[in-house]
Every structure is written in C-alpha cells, then in structure tokens.
Amino acid sequence: MDHQNLLDDVKNIHFIGIGGSGICPLAEILFNKGYDITGSDIYDSETLDRIRSRGIRVFMGHKKENIKKAQLIVYSAAINKQNEELIAAKEQGKLAIERSILLGLITKKYKNFIAVCGTHGKTTTTSMLTQVFLKCGFDPTAIVGGHLKAIGGNSVIGKSDIVICEACEYVDTFLQLYPSISVILNIEADHLDYFKNIQEIKRSFKKFAFQTTKLLIVNGDDENVLSCAQDANLDVVTFGFEESNNYVAKDFQQEGNGGSFKVYCFGEKIAEISMKVPGKHNAYNALAAICTAHKLGGSMRFISQAISEFSGVHRRFEILKKSNGITIADDFAHHPTEIKVTLKTASQMGFKRIIAVFQPHTYSRTYAFLDEFAKVLSLADRVVLSEILPVREKNTFNISSKHLAEKINNCVLFETFEEISNFVSKEANDGDLVITLGGGDIYKCANMIVEKIK
C-alpha cells in the first residue's frame, strides 16, 4: 500500500507504546507540526511525564477505546500483534503502520536528511552529530535512540531543513529511508535471527547505501563498509585511522575517562580533539560526526568544542556512581564486539579489577556467538551472568546462560537481580569497576547494586 501522502490526509494520530525511544520522538515532531497526538503505554516513565507536560494526552494501558478519535495508529516492532488497540484498529478499518514507515514519511519532508547506520555506535554518533550541529547553529531536528543530556531527552525539534536520525538494519527497517547523506560506521554479523549470514547483512547495507541521494560518509578502515560503498553513483568520503582515508585520526591517547586525537583532512591537520568519553571506538564515532559536519560547512572551532563537551549517552559506559572507592557503570553492549571494546577500554582506565555483570540478550544471539561471548567476557576479572532475556523469541535453540558460564573461568550465574546485586555488593572492593552489560533491563540491576554499595 502506498503511504506517500498519508501525513497530508490525517490529523489525529495515536501511538501505541508512546514511551518507547523509537516512537516518542516521532510523536513529538508531529505534535510540534500541529497534529493531534495521543498515545498509550503500560509503564509510567520520565519520558511520559515530559510529553504530557507538552500537552500530549497519554493513556495508561492498552484499551480499544484509546483509539476512538484516531485516523492513523502507529506501533513499534516491539508491540505484540495481539495488542487490543491493534486488533481494534483492524476491526474498525483504521490504518495502522509500523514506526519505521512513519519515520520514512517524516524524513521525506526534510531537504537534508542525515542517517547514521552501522552495527555499533549509531546512538553515540547520532548524539555527537546532534550536539555538533546545535553548536554550529544549524538548528537541526534530531531523533536519537537514547537519552542525550544536552537536549534533555531523545529528540530535538529545529526549524531548519536538516533532520538527523539513526537507521537500524534490524528486519531491514532502514530500507524505508532515503537519506541525502548516510554515515556508515561499521558492518558485522548480528541479528542472525533475521539475517542468515554476513553476506545478507552486507546486501542490505549496500541497498541502503544505494538509496542515499547525495553523499556517503564511510569508515574506510572497515572492509565490509567499503565493499558496500563501491559502485555507488554519488560522492563517497572516508574516515578512519588508516592513512588512506580522506579524514584521518592520529595519535589517539586514552586519558582517564576520556581521550584525545588529531584530525587530518586530505593530509592537512584541521583539529586537535579532546573527548570526555573513553575508547578508540568513540574516537571513530567522533571522527564520523566531525567529518559529516565539516563536509556541510561547519566551523571547525565549534565542531571541536561540541565534541569536547559531549559527555555521553544514557547506557553507553555510563558511570552511575562512585561509592566506597567502587565505580559502578552501565553499558548497552550486547554483541561480542561491543563487550570486547567496552572491557578493553575499561582495562586502560586504571581499575584494580573489573567485575562484569552480563545479561545475554536473545536466545539466537547467545547461541550464534556462544564462544565469542565466552572469550570477550573473559577479559573481565570476574563475570556474573543472569539468565538470557528472551525478547520476541522462543527458545528453539535449547540454550541457557549455564552453557555460557561453563566456558568462562571465575564466573557465577544467578537467576534474579536481587541475588546478583547481593553477590556483587559483597564481592566488590576499593578500586574495582562493576559494569553491567546488556541490551535488556540489566540497568535495573545496576541501580540495585548502587543502592547496596551505598
């Protein structure tokens, strides 16, 4: 069904799960454009408080009467097909679309649409880019997949013709998008519950690259990324640490909780960058943001300043508390590469020991990367595992956290966050880092540890 002019034909839009990080910014943008917006959710949150304060009506719980006035219903991929509001929409003949379709319709309204994609680093890079564009006075609209302190949420609504957002490859949702500029950070095997293999993933990224209309900004150190940008009939700009790139980072230094590096553009030094966020992976993210803003005419002085002020995104090596000499941090890492990068970065920050608390995310990912997870988690001095968080899957793989625990030395496994937090609060000593890792709700366990270590 063709939805191209849908936003011209409706006024009342209802969002199922309006508190979700992917849904909420879209509701706010359309509310700001004069649409009548309502939403529903089952959990109260700060996000709901914020959107209520702006005048958006939010219903607690999913009930068919919530969609009474709506002409269009929007839902996220996380919403169950048996949801009462979705069923009611079908019965009443009302159009219901997935949020990725709406994102495509909204971004078409902007002349300059910048999309950030890649297996890792999307949220951080989009956040950096948003902060850079704000500092440069570009007045962008931005949709971020995490809470960014600088904007007090996960969206900002500007008056210019620029929109910045993340483009996620899961179930090919990014193929609903046609950006003018695409930033491709890296490509690795992930989401193997949907993609069969890395070749399929590369095929999707290549298709996305070819849907871009003006400019590709790509990680030239990543062979998978370069192969996707090949033969694209538009400008391609490369960034990375290798000398062959157009934008090159040199002399990276880890400095406590941050880092520094120099930026060269076609051989000429254009900036010295200092960051408040640690790790070479964040230098890549920063370089992608710097390269994009510089190509669009941003002042290097403002770009450097914005990167130096960037203090991170919620759940990306987020230090929650330092208590009794123990540092407690939380990170969204849920793929072996992300865990490896996070733990290697932590190992350079001067802690006596690293205690990693990991919640495996999806049966399929745990099954596909069992040995890789064991290897990277072994970088920590002590590993604590929770049970696997199922997320949208049945356990057809006959896999459990026990299979992972058996492959890791110095590892313990608990069923509940209560047991984990009790164990960790007794185990951790002065000078240790306790870091919770995972894409699910392990952050709740981090908060429990903070309370117990007090």
Secondary structure, 3 states (H helix, E strand, C coil): CCCCCHHHHCCEEEEECCCCCCCHHHHHHHHHCCCEEEEEECCCCHHHHHHHHCCCEEEECCCHHHHCCCCEEEECCCCCCCCHHHHHHHHCCCEEEEHHHHHHHHHCCCCEEEEEECCCCHHHHHHHHHHHHHHCCCCCEEEEEEEEHHHCEEEECCCCCEEEEECCCHHHHHHHCCCCEEEECCCCCCCCCCCCCHHHHHHHHHHHHHCCCCEEEEECCCHHHHHHHCCCCCEEEEEECCCCCCEEEEEEEEECCEEEEEEEECCEEEEEEEECCCCHHHHHHHHHHHHHHHHCCCCHHHHHHHHHHCCCECCCCEEEEEECCEEEEEECCCCHHHHHHHHHHHHCCCCCCEEEEECCECHHHHHHCHHHHHHHHCCCCEEEECCCECCCCCCCCCCCHHHHHCCCCCEEECCCHHHHHHHHHHHCCCCCEEEEECCCCHHHHHHHHHHHHC
